[in-house]
Every structure is written in structure tokens, then in C-alpha cells.
Amino acid sequence: MKIFVISLPSSHERRALVAQKLGARNLPFDFIDAVDGRVDKHPYLETYDEASFLVHRRRRAAPGELGCYVSHLLAWEKSVELNEPIVVLEDDFQLTPDFEAGLDYVGRFADQVSFVRLEPLEKHTVLTSDKGAGFSLVKQLDVGMCMTGYVITPQGARKLLAHARTIRAPIDLFLKYTFDHGELIHAVVPHGVYPTHEDSVIGIDVRNQREKGFVLGVKRFAYKTFYRFANLFTNLANGLRRF
């Protein structure tokens, strides 16, 4: 599978480190030029729905967060364009010794899955699709946050893109809300990548900001409660009837 790394064109040090990490493992790759929501202009940025974002996160989106969202959509479009599964990494990744073997294992199921997370499981509420000698492919009943590394297939990319054109939440929350897009999210165990949590253009301070207001708080609570159960039922239904 081809490897694509999402990275800002101006992030020269990060790009050099990416080349070093993947070069040390003799892994060819290409960059996907990330969209910088602070300065770049892109049609997808204009689809930002601030009212919905406020309800989902109780804050407005950071410009870097919008750029991150759009950048992942560009990666998904690359899978559709090539009509083949691809590996997508954010440029703050670190590889584990299991990375290459894990990709070979996941590749066996590329025609049966939509999206396979390569990073550690945050929640261990899973159903098993396959258990091999060294790896397992599991279906997540509670999809984790973070988008450091994953495999996306063209069939999965098409379906996710059909629901992702309007920005209502961060990209990892969009993926977590399976009730909205209907796709089953897999993960490979043991994981092949993990984040280094290097400085982000989004910023931790921005993520921790919260808008005040009783009505917004009630809406946020209602949405969060609804999606917790709606996602679980969607994941259970998909997990019991799909690979």
C-alpha cells in the first residue's frame, strides 16, 4: 500500500524527520500538502458550520483544526483517485516494530473494510473480525479519537466523503460519530503507529476553551447523550452483520 503523509509545506523540520523515519525503514512515501486553515483558502473551508460545531464541542473551531479536517478529506480523495487502499499518516507519527507486518496483514482484508486505525486502542470494547498468528483485526464499538495513522480503502473513502463535506466537528469526532456516516471502523492489534504529540497548529489552549451559556450546555448534553447511544447501536448492528 502506498503511504501518504499529511504535512504543511512550510513544516520543513517535520518533513525532514518524516523522511528520516520512513527512510530508515526503506518505506517509500509521498506528502499530501496539508491545508493551513490560518492562511490558506480552500473551498472546503467554506463549509464550516459554526452552529453545529459549537453544539458538538462547546467552542468554535480553531483555524488549524479546520485545515486538519480538510487535509484528511484530501487524503481520502487520493484513495478514490487511485482506486486503491492507502496508508495515511499525520507528520507527528512514530512507527512501532510491527508497522510493516501489520500493513501486510491489513492488506489481506482491503476489499472487506472501509477504515482501519493503526494507532493504540483507547477503548477495548471491540468485536473480532479476524485473529491471525501475530495480529487481530477488530471492530470498534467505541471509536477512539486521534487520526495519527490509518488505512482507508476507496470504498470506505467514497462513503465517508459523502457525509463529510460539511464541517460540523473535528475530523476525529466525525469519524467517531458512526451514526452519521454509517461505516464500521476497524483497528489492527497490536498497533503500528502512535502519536508523538509534537506542537500542533491547533493548540491545546484552543481545545480547552469552552463557550458559556445554559442553552448551549443543555444542547451539548443532549447531543452527547444521543450520540453515545446512537453510535453504540450503529456499531453493534454493523459489527454483528459485517466482517
C-alpha positions as CSV (number, residue, x, y, z in Angstrom):
1,M,0.0,0.0,0.0
2,K,1.2,3.5,-0.8
3,I,2.0,5.7,2.2
4,F,0.9,9.3,2.3
5,V,1.9,11.8,5.0
6,I,-0.2,14.9,5.7
7,S,2.1,17.8,6.4
8,L,2.2,21.5,5.9
9,P,4.5,22.5,3.1
10,S,6.1,25.1,5.4
11,S,6.9,22.4,8.1
12,H,10.5,21.8,6.8
13,E,11.8,20.2,10.1
14,R,8.8,17.9,10.4
15,R,9.2,16.8,6.8
16,A,12.8,16.1,7.2
17,L,12.0,14.0,10.3
18,V,9.3,12.1,8.4
19,A,11.8,11.3,5.6
20,Q,14.3,10.1,8.2
21,K,11.8,7.9,10.0
22,L,10.4,6.2,6.8
23,G,13.8,6.2,5.0
24,A,15.3,4.3,7.9
25,R,12.7,1.5,7.2
26,N,13.1,1.7,3.4
27,L,9.5,2.8,3.1
28,P,8.6,5.0,0.1
29,F,6.1,7.7,0.7
30,D,4.6,10.9,-0.7
31,F,3.5,14.1,1.1
32,I,0.0,15.4,0.9
33,D,0.2,19.2,1.3
34,A,-1.9,20.0,4.3
35,V,-4.3,22.9,4.3
36,D,-3.3,25.6,6.8
37,G,-6.7,27.0,8.0
38,R,-5.0,30.1,9.3
39,V,-3.8,31.4,6.0
40,D,-4.9,29.1,3.1
41,K,-8.0,29.4,1.0
42,H,-9.9,26.2,0.1
43,P,-13.5,25.6,-0.9
44,Y,-14.0,23.0,1.8
45,L,-13.1,25.6,4.5
46,E,-16.3,27.5,3.4
47,T,-18.4,24.5,4.5
48,Y,-17.7,25.2,8.2
49,D,-21.0,25.0,10.2
50,E,-20.2,27.0,13.3
51,A,-23.5,26.5,15.0
52,S,-23.2,22.7,14.8
53,F,-19.5,22.8,15.8
54,L,-20.5,24.8,18.9
55,V,-23.0,22.2,20.0
56,H,-20.6,19.3,19.4
57,R,-17.6,20.8,21.1
58,R,-19.0,23.8,23.0
59,R,-16.4,26.0,21.3
60,R,-15.7,27.4,17.9
61,A,-13.2,25.6,15.6
62,A,-9.6,26.7,15.6
63,P,-8.4,27.6,12.1
64,G,-5.8,24.9,12.3
65,E,-8.5,22.4,13.2
66,L,-10.4,23.3,10.1
67,G,-7.3,22.8,8.0
68,C,-6.7,19.4,9.6
69,Y,-10.2,18.4,8.7
70,V,-9.9,19.4,5.1
71,S,-6.4,17.8,4.8
72,H,-7.8,14.4,5.7
73,L,-10.5,14.8,3.1
74,L,-7.8,15.4,0.5
75,A,-6.2,12.1,1.6
76,W,-9.5,10.3,1.2
77,E,-9.9,11.8,-2.2
78,K,-6.4,10.4,-3.1
79,S,-7.6,6.9,-2.3
80,V,-10.6,7.4,-4.5
81,E,-8.4,8.9,-7.3
82,L,-6.0,5.9,-7.2
83,N,-8.9,3.4,-6.6
84,E,-6.8,1.5,-4.1
85,P,-6.3,1.4,-0.3
86,I,-3.7,3.8,1.1
87,V,-1.9,4.4,4.4
88,V,-2.4,7.9,5.8
89,L,-0.1,9.3,8.5
90,E,0.0,12.7,10.2
91,D,3.5,14.1,10.4
92,D,3.8,13.6,14.2
93,F,3.7,9.8,13.9
94,Q,6.1,7.3,15.4
95,L,6.3,3.7,14.0
96,T,6.4,0.6,16.0
97,P,8.3,-2.6,15.1
98,D,5.0,-4.1,14.0
99,F,4.2,-1.4,11.3
100,E,5.2,-3.2,8.1
101,A,3.9,-6.6,9.2
102,G,0.6,-5.0,10.4
103,L,0.1,-3.4,7.0
104,D,0.7,-6.7,5.2
105,Y,-1.9,-8.3,7.5
106,V,-4.5,-5.5,7.0
107,G,-3.9,-5.6,3.2
108,R,-5.5,-9.1,3.2
109,F,-8.9,-7.6,4.1
110,A,-8.8,-4.4,2.0
111,D,-11.8,-5.4,-0.1
112,Q,-13.9,-6.1,3.1
113,V,-13.2,-3.0,5.2
114,S,-13.6,0.8,5.0
115,F,-11.2,2.2,7.5
116,V,-8.6,0.6,9.8
117,R,-7.0,2.5,12.6
118,L,-3.3,1.8,13.1
119,E,-2.8,3.5,16.5
120,P,-3.4,2.2,20.0
121,L,-6.9,1.3,21.1
122,E,-8.3,3.9,23.5
123,K,-11.3,1.6,24.4
124,H,-11.2,-2.2,24.3
125,T,-14.9,-2.6,23.6
126,V,-14.4,-4.5,20.4
127,L,-15.6,-7.4,18.3
128,T,-13.1,-9.6,16.5
129,S,-13.2,-9.9,12.7
130,D,-10.1,-12.0,12.3
131,K,-7.4,-13.4,14.6
132,G,-4.1,-14.3,13.0
133,A,-0.9,-15.6,14.3
134,G,0.5,-12.2,15.2
135,F,-2.3,-9.8,14.6
136,S,-6.0,-9.3,15.1
137,L,-8.5,-7.2,13.2
138,V,-11.1,-5.8,15.5
139,K,-14.4,-3.8,15.1
140,Q,-14.6,-0.8,17.4
141,L,-17.8,-0.4,19.3
142,D,-16.5,2.9,20.7
143,V,-14.2,4.5,18.1
144,G,-11.2,6.3,19.6
145,M,-10.1,9.9,18.9
146,C,-7.0,10.9,17.1
147,M,-6.1,10.4,13.4
148,T,-2.3,9.8,13.5
149,G,-2.3,6.7,11.3
150,Y,-4.8,4.6,9.4
151,V,-5.6,2.6,6.3
152,I,-8.5,3.8,4.2
153,T,-9.9,1.9,1.2
154,P,-11.5,3.5,-1.9
155,Q,-15.0,2.1,-1.0
156,G,-14.7,3.5,2.5
157,A,-13.4,6.8,1.3
158,R,-16.3,7.3,-1.1
159,K,-18.8,6.6,1.7
160,L,-17.1,8.8,4.3
161,L,-16.7,11.7,1.8
162,A,-20.4,11.6,1.0
163,H,-21.1,12.6,4.6
164,A,-18.0,14.7,5.4
165,R,-18.4,17.8,3.1
166,T,-19.9,20.0,5.9
167,I,-17.5,20.6,8.8
168,R,-19.6,20.2,12.0
169,A,-17.0,18.7,14.3
170,P,-13.2,17.9,14.3
171,I,-12.3,15.2,11.9
172,D,-11.7,12.5,14.6
173,L,-15.1,13.3,16.1
174,F,-16.7,13.0,12.7
175,L,-15.2,9.5,12.4
176,K,-16.3,8.6,15.9
177,Y,-19.9,9.6,15.1
178,T,-20.7,6.4,13.1
179,F,-24.4,7.1,13.4
180,D,-23.9,9.9,10.9
181,H,-21.8,8.1,8.3
182,G,-22.7,4.5,8.9
183,E,-19.3,3.0,8.4
184,L,-17.7,0.2,10.5
185,I,-14.3,1.3,11.9
186,H,-11.7,-1.4,12.4
187,A,-8.4,-1.4,14.2
188,V,-5.4,-3.6,14.0
189,V,-3.9,-5.1,17.2
190,P,-1.0,-4.7,18.0
191,H,-0.9,-1.1,16.7
192,G,1.7,0.1,14.1
193,V,1.9,3.8,14.9
194,Y,1.4,6.2,17.8
195,P,1.5,10.0,18.1
196,T,4.4,11.9,19.4
197,H,2.2,14.8,20.4
198,E,4.5,17.4,19.0
199,D,3.3,21.0,18.9
200,S,0.2,21.4,16.8
201,V,-1.1,24.3,14.8
202,I,-4.5,23.6,16.6
203,G,-3.1,24.3,20.0
204,I,-4.1,22.7,23.4
205,D,-5.3,26.0,24.8
206,V,-7.9,26.4,22.0
207,R,-9.1,22.8,22.5
208,N,-9.7,23.5,26.2
209,Q,-11.7,26.7,25.6
210,R,-15.5,26.4,26.2
211,E,-18.3,28.8,25.4
212,K,-20.6,29.6,28.3
213,G,-24.4,29.6,28.2
214,F,-27.2,27.5,29.7
215,V,-28.9,26.7,26.5
216,L,-25.7,25.7,24.7
217,G,-24.9,23.5,27.7
218,V,-28.2,21.7,27.5
219,K,-27.9,21.2,23.8
220,R,-24.4,19.9,24.2
221,F,-25.5,17.4,26.9
222,A,-28.4,16.2,24.7
223,Y,-26.3,15.8,21.6
224,K,-23.5,14.0,23.5
225,T,-26.0,11.6,25.2
226,F,-27.8,10.9,21.9
227,Y,-24.6,10.2,20.0
228,R,-23.2,7.9,22.8
229,F,-26.2,5.5,22.4
230,A,-26.7,6.1,18.6
231,N,-23.1,5.3,17.9
232,L,-23.1,2.2,20.1
233,F,-26.2,0.8,18.4
234,T,-24.9,1.6,15.0
235,N,-21.5,-0.1,15.8
236,L,-23.3,-3.1,17.3
237,A,-25.6,-3.5,14.3
238,N,-22.7,-3.2,11.9
239,G,-20.4,-5.3,13.9
240,L,-22.8,-8.2,14.1
241,R,-23.7,-8.3,10.4
242,R,-20.5,-7.2,8.7
243,F,-16.9,-8.6,8.6
